[in-house]
């Protein structure tokens, strides 16, 4: 699959956005595990929106969007659609984004049963206090199931793993930056 990664920023750099939805941040740590190669990347890309910068919205069109984590609530859906609308290429990074991962283990149960187990029947419930399931407008509404990203929007590439190897993330990013077709070597793909 070949994608136009858009115009550069005028300084020769591509604009990149990253987000962690419902996951553990392990894929973000894998990105950071690129180690000293990240310095070379930062001469070729500008990261505009990421969990590391705490910028909440994409403020300009980005060539590449990395999505870590599955879709578990309404805010995740809105954020994922925002990324699809504002990124030329969208990449599912890690088992949660690709398949739903560990958070999708709740899919075999009804949401009401999961909430009851977590809040009403929890061993961490305060003794003597009436247990409650948190409900507030600031808390995103959970979806009845956890979904991989491609069930919500079209994704262009997938980097499996829990978390994926830093070399796999680097290889995909390097291919896209250089305008080459993405050719993730099988040796860098793992499914654990």
RAWOSUL-V292188 format. One record per pair of residues at least 12 apart in sequence whose ideal C-beta (glycine too) atoms are under 10 Angstrom apart, sorted by the first residue. I is the first residue (numbers start at 1). GAP is how many residues later the second one is. D is the distance in whole Angstrom. If there is no record, write none. Layout:
I/GAP/D, I/GAP/D
//
This chain:
1/88/9, 1/155/6, 1/156/7, 1/180/8, 1/181/7, 2/154/10, 2/177/9, 2/178/9, 2/179/6, 2/180/9, 3/60/9, 3/61/9, 3/85/6, 3/86/5, 3/87/9, 3/153/6, 3/154/8, 3/173/8, 3/176/10, 3/178/9, 3/179/8, 4/59/9, 4/84/6, 4/85/8, 4/175/9, 5/57/9, 5/58/4, 5/59/6, 5/82/9, 5/83/5, 5/84/6, 5/171/5, 5/172/8, 5/173/10, 5/174/7, 6/55/6, 6/56/8, 6/57/4, 6/58/9, 6/81/9, 6/82/5, 6/83/8, 7/54/8, 7/56/8, 7/81/9, 8/36/9, 8/37/9, 8/38/9, 8/55/8, 8/169/10, 9/36/9, 9/37/6, 9/39/9, 9/51/8, 9/53/10, 9/54/9, 11/32/10, 11/35/8, 12/31/9, 12/32/7, 13/28/10, 13/29/9, 13/30/8, 13/31/6, 13/32/6, 13/33/5, 13/34/10, 13/50/9, 13/164/9, 14/30/7, 14/31/5, 14/32/7, 14/48/8, 14/49/4, 14/50/6, 14/74/9, 14/75/10, 14/159/9, 14/162/8, 14/163/6, 14/165/10, 15/30/7, 15/31/5, 15/32/8, 15/33/5, 15/34/9, 15/43/9, 15/44/10, 15/45/6, 15/46/7, 15/47/4, 15/48/6, 15/49/8, 15/50/10, 15/71/10, 15/72/9, 15/73/9, 16/25/9, 16/28/10, 16/29/5, 16/30/7, 16/31/5, 16/32/7, 16/33/9, 16/34/8, 16/46/6, 16/47/7, 16/48/5, 16/49/7, 16/50/7, 16/71/9, 16/73/10, 16/157/8, 16/160/9, 16/161/9, 17/29/10, 17/30/7, 17/31/6, 17/32/4, 17/33/7, 17/36/10, 17/38/9, 17/40/9, 17/41/5, 17/42/9, 17/43/9, 17/44/10, 17/45/4, 17/46/9, 17/47/7, 17/48/5, 17/49/7, 17/50/9, 17/65/9, 17/66/6, 17/69/7, 17/70/6, 17/73/9, 18/13/7, 18/29/7, 18/30/9, 18/31/7, 18/32/4, 18/33/7, 18/34/8, 18/35/9, 18/44/9, 18/46/9, 18/47/7, 18/48/4, 18/49/8, 18/50/7, 18/65/9, 18/73/10, 18/75/8, 19/30/7, 19/31/7, 19/32/7, 19/37/10, 19/39/9, 19/46/8, 19/47/7, 19/48/6, 19/49/7, 19/50/8, 19/57/9, 19/60/6, 19/61/8, 19/63/9, 19/64/6, 19/74/10, 19/78/10, 20/30/9, 20/31/5, 20/32/10, 20/46/9, 20/47/8, 20/48/5, 20/49/5, 20/56/10, 20/59/10, 20/73/9, 20/74/9, 20/76/9, 20/77/9, 21/30/10, 21/46/7, 21/47/7, 21/48/3, 21/49/6, 21/50/6, 21/51/7, 21/52/9, 21/54/9, 21/55/4, 21/56/9, 21/58/7, 21/59/7, 21/62/10, 21/75/8, 21/76/7, 21/82/9, 21/125/10, 21/126/10, 21/128/8, 21/131/10, 22/46/9, 22/47/5, 22/48/5, 22/49/7, 22/50/4, 22/51/7, 22/53/10, 22/54/6, 22/74/6, 22/75/9, 22/78/9, 22/79/8, 22/80/9, 22/81/5, 22/82/9, 22/118/10, 22/120/10, 22/121/9, 22/124/6, 22/125/9, 23/44/10, 23/45/5, 23/46/3, 23/47/7, 23/49/9, 23/70/9, 23/71/7, 23/72/8, 23/73/4, 23/74/7, 23/78/7, 23/79/8, 23/80/7, 23/139/9, 23/140/9, 24/44/9, 24/45/8, 24/70/9, 24/72/8, 24/77/8, 24/78/8, 24/79/9, 24/138/9, 24/139/8, 25/26/7, 25/27/10, 25/43/7, 25/44/8, 25/69/10, 25/138/9, 26/42/8, 26/43/10, 26/67/10, 26/68/7, 26/69/9, 26/70/9, 26/75/10, 26/135/9, 26/136/7, 26/137/4, 26/138/9, 27/39/8, 27/40/9, 27/41/4, 27/42/8, 27/65/10, 27/66/5, 27/67/4, 27/68/9, 27/69/8, 27/70/8, 27/74/10, 27/132/8, 27/134/8, 27/135/9, 27/136/5, 27/137/6, 27/139/10, 27/142/8, 28/22/8, 28/23/6, 28/24/7, 28/38/9, 28/40/6, 28/41/9, 28/65/9, 28/66/9, 28/135/8, 29/39/10, 29/134/7, 29/137/9, 30/38/9, 30/63/8, 30/64/8, 30/129/9, 30/131/8, 30/132/10, 30/133/4, 30/134/6, 30/135/7, 30/136/5, 30/137/9, 30/138/8, 30/139/6, 30/140/10, 31/16/10, 31/19/9, 31/21/9, 31/35/7, 31/37/8, 31/62/8, 31/132/9, 31/133/9, 31/135/7, 31/138/6, 31/139/9, 31/142/9, 32/20/8, 32/134/8, 32/137/10, 33/130/9, 33/131/10, 33/132/8, 33/133/4, 33/134/9, 33/136/8, 33/137/9, 34/132/5, 34/133/8, 34/135/7, 34/136/5, 34/139/8, 35/131/7, 35/135/10, 37/129/8, 37/130/9, 37/133/6, 37/136/10, 37/137/9, 38/128/9, 38/132/9, 40/130/10, 40/134/9, 41/129/8, 41/132/7, 41/133/8, 41/136/8, 44/129/9, 44/130/9, 44/133/5, 44/134/9, 45/17/10, 45/18/8, 45/19/8, 45/128/8, 45/131/9, 45/132/7, 46/14/10, 46/16/9, 46/17/10, 47/15/9, 47/17/10, 47/19/10, 48/12/6, 48/13/10, 48/14/6, 48/38/10, 49/13/7, 49/16/9, 49/30/10, 49/33/9, 49/34/9, 49/37/9, 49/38/10, 50/16/8, 51/17/8, 51/18/10, 56/23/9, 56/26/10, 57/22/9, 57/25/7, 57/29/9, 58/21/10, 58/24/7, 58/25/7, 58/27/9, 58/28/4, 58/29/7, 59/27/9, 60/26/8, 61/24/9, 61/25/6, 61/26/8, 61/27/7, 62/21/8, 62/24/6, 62/25/5, 62/26/7, 62/27/9, 62/28/10, 63/24/7, 63/25/5, 63/26/7, 63/113/7, 63/114/9, 64/23/6, 64/24/7, 64/25/5, 64/26/8, 64/27/7, 64/92/9, 64/93/10, 64/108/9, 64/109/7, 64/112/6, 64/113/8, 65/15/9, 65/17/10, 65/18/5, 65/19/8, 65/21/7, 65/22/3, 65/23/8, 65/24/7, 65/25/5, 65/26/7, 65/28/10, 65/90/10, 65/91/9, 66/17/9, 66/21/9, 66/23/10, 66/24/8, 66/25/5, 66/26/9, 66/27/5, 66/28/10, 66/31/9, 66/91/10, 66/93/9, 66/103/8, 66/106/9, 66/107/8, 67/12/9, 67/13/7, 67/16/6, 67/17/9, 67/20/9, 67/23/6, 67/24/7, 67/25/6, 67/26/6, 67/27/9, 67/29/9, 67/30/5, 67/31/10, 67/81/10, 67/82/5, 67/83/10, 67/85/10, 67/86/9, 67/88/7, 68/23/10, 68/24/8, 68/25/5, 68/26/5, 68/27/10, 68/28/7, 68/29/6, 68/33/10, 68/81/9, 68/91/10, 68/95/8, 68/96/9, 69/23/9, 69/24/9, 69/25/7, 69/26/10, 69/27/5, 69/28/6, 69/31/10, 69/32/8, 69/34/8, 69/77/10, 69/79/10, 69/80/8, 70/22/9, 70/24/9, 70/25/9, 70/26/4, 70/27/6, 70/28/9, 70/29/8, 70/30/5, 70/31/6, 70/32/9, 70/33/5, 70/34/6, 70/37/10, 70/73/10, 70/75/10, 70/76/5, 70/77/6, 70/78/6, 70/79/7, 70/81/9, 70/82/9, 71/25/9, 71/26/9, 71/29/8, 71/32/9, 71/33/10, 71/72/7, 71/74/9, 71/75/7, 71/76/4, 71/77/7, 71/78/6, 71/79/10, 71/80/7, 71/81/5, 71/82/9, 72/24/9, 72/28/9, 72/31/6, 72/32/9, 72/34/8, 72/68/9, 72/70/6, 72/71/6, 72/73/9, 72/74/5, 72/75/8, 73/66/9, 73/67/4, 73/68/6, 73/69/5, 73/70/6, 73/73/9, 74/66/5, 74/67/5, 74/68/8, 74/69/7, 75/64/9, 75/65/4, 75/66/8, 76/64/7, 76/66/10, 76/67/8, 76/70/9, 76/71/9, 76/73/9, 76/76/8, 77/63/9, 77/64/10, 77/66/7, 77/70/9, 77/75/6, 77/76/9, 78/62/9, 79/61/10, 80/17/9, 80/67/9, 80/69/6, 80/72/5, 80/73/5, 80/75/9, 81/71/7, 81/72/6, 82/71/10, 83/66/9, 83/70/8, 84/65/9, 84/68/8, 84/69/4, 84/70/7, 84/71/8, 84/72/10, 85/68/9, 87/69/9, 88/68/9, 88/88/9, 89/66/9, 89/67/5, 89/68/7, 89/83/10, 89/87/6, 89/93/9, 90/59/8, 90/60/9, 90/63/7, 90/64/7, 90/65/5, 90/66/5, 90/67/8, 91/58/9, 91/64/7, 91/65/6, 91/66/5, 91/67/7, 91/68/6, 91/78/9, 91/81/7, 91/82/9, 91/85/8, 91/91/9, 92/56/7, 92/57/5, 92/58/7, 92/63/5, 92/64/9, 92/65/7, 92/66/5, 92/67/7, 92/68/9, 93/56/9, 93/64/9, 93/65/8, 93/66/5, 93/67/9, 93/68/9, 93/70/8, 93/71/6, 93/75/9, 93/76/7, 93/79/9, 94/64/9, 94/65/7, 94/66/7, 94/67/6, 94/68/6, 94/69/5, 94/70/6, 94/75/9, 95/53/9, 95/64/10, 95/65/6, 95/66/7, 95/67/4, 95/68/8, 95/69/8, 95/96/8, 95/97/8, 96/50/8, 96/52/8, 96/53/9, 96/66/8, 96/67/9, 97/51/7, 97/52/5, 97/53/9, 97/58/8, 97/61/8, 97/62/8, 97/63/9, 97/67/10, 98/50/6, 98/51/8, 98/52/8, 98/57/9, 98/60/5, 98/61/8, 98/62/5, 98/63/9, 98/64/9, 98/66/9, 98/93/9, 99/47/10, 99/48/10, 99/49/5, 99/50/10, 99/51/9, 99/59/9, 99/61/8, 99/63/9, 99/92/9, 100/45/8, 100/46/5, 100/47/6, 100/48/5, 100/49/9, 100/51/9, 101/45/8, 101/47/8, 101/61/6, 101/62/10, 102/44/9, 102/60/8, 103/43/5, 103/44/10, 104/41/8, 104/42/4, 104/43/8, 104/44/8, 105/41/8, 106/12/9, 106/36/9, 106/38/10, 106/39/8, 106/40/6, 107/37/9, 107/38/5, 107/39/6, 107/40/9, 108/37/10, 110/34/8, 111/31/6, 111/32/8, 111/33/5, 111/34/8, 112/21/9, 112/32/9, 114/28/8, 114/30/10, 115/18/5, 115/19/9, 115/20/10, 115/27/8, 116/15/9, 116/17/8, 118/15/8, 118/16/10, 119/12/6, 119/13/7, 119/14/5, 119/15/7, 120/12/8, 120/13/7, 156/20/10, 156/26/9, 157/15/6, 157/18/9, 157/19/8, 157/25/6, 157/27/8, 158/14/10, 158/24/10, 158/26/9, 158/31/10, 159/12/9, 159/13/6, 159/14/10, 159/23/9, 159/25/7, 159/29/9, 159/30/8, 160/24/9, 160/29/6, 160/30/7, 160/31/6, 160/32/9, 161/27/9, 161/28/7, 161/29/5, 161/30/7, 161/31/7, 162/28/8, 162/29/8, 162/30/6, 163/27/10, 163/29/10, 164/20/9, 164/24/8, 164/25/8, 164/26/7, 164/27/10, 165/22/9, 165/23/6, 165/24/8, 165/25/7, 166/22/9, 167/17/10, 167/18/9, 167/20/9, 167/21/5, 168/16/6, 168/17/8, 168/19/9, 168/20/4, 168/21/7, 168/22/8, 169/15/10, 169/19/9, 170/18/9, 171/12/8, 171/13/6, 171/14/7, 171/17/6, 172/12/6, 172/16/9
//
